[in-house]
Amino acid sequence: MRRKMQPKEVPVVPAELLEQAKRTLSTDKLKKTEKCNVCGAEIVAGQAESLCWVCRRLKISAWRDIEQQMPAQE
């Protein structure tokens, strides 16, 4: 009894496309990140305040609370 020959596997994705995808992933990892000044979470570089989205939302909420209290004191 003889074993059947297995057909050669044809790659589903072309080699050039696979290499391009690998290069794209490697550049995504190299994005410059900074740390949040308040909590130390990673943020995208280039933001003026150096705050993560959570700390930025807390800051905005605090400003709103202060603005609402001002008329009550006058």
N, C-alpha and C positions, 0 to 999 in steps of 0.2 A: 504494500500500500504506500502510495506516494503522497506527500503533502502538497497542497495547492500553493502556487506562488502568490504571494501577497502583492497586489498592485502598489506601485509607488504612490506615496501620499503627495497630492498636489496641495501646495499651501493655499489656504483660503484668502489670506491677506498678502498682497505683493510685498516683497522685501523692502522696496523703496518707501512704501507707505508706513510700514512698521518702523523703519529707522526714523522717519520724520516724526512719528508719534512719540518715539522715545526721546528725541531731541526736544520736542515741545514740553514734555513732562520735566525734563531736567532743567529747563529755563524757568518753569513755574516754581521750582524749589528755591531758585536763587533770588526770588523777589526780596528786596531789602525790607526788613521789618524792624520796627522800633518797639520799645516798651512803653506802656502807659505810665504817665507820671504818678498816678494815684494808686492803681492796683497792680501794675507790672504785667498786665496782659499784653500779648503781641498786637500791634497795630500796623497798618500799612504806612510806609515811610512817606513823608511829604505833607503831613497834616500840620496845620499851624499850631493847634493846641496840644498835641501829643497826648490825647485822651482816647481811650477805647470807646466804643459806642455806648456801653453801659454807663461809664463815668460821665460822658457827655450828656446823656439823658438825665442823669441825676443833677447835673449842674443846671440844666435848663429848668428842671422842676423846682430847684431851690430858688432860682431867679423869679419864677412865677409866684412862689410862696411869699417872697419878700415884697414883690410888687403889690400883692393883695393885702398885706399887712400895713403898708405905708398909709393909705387913706384912713385906716382905723386909728392910727396914732395921732393924726392931726386934729 
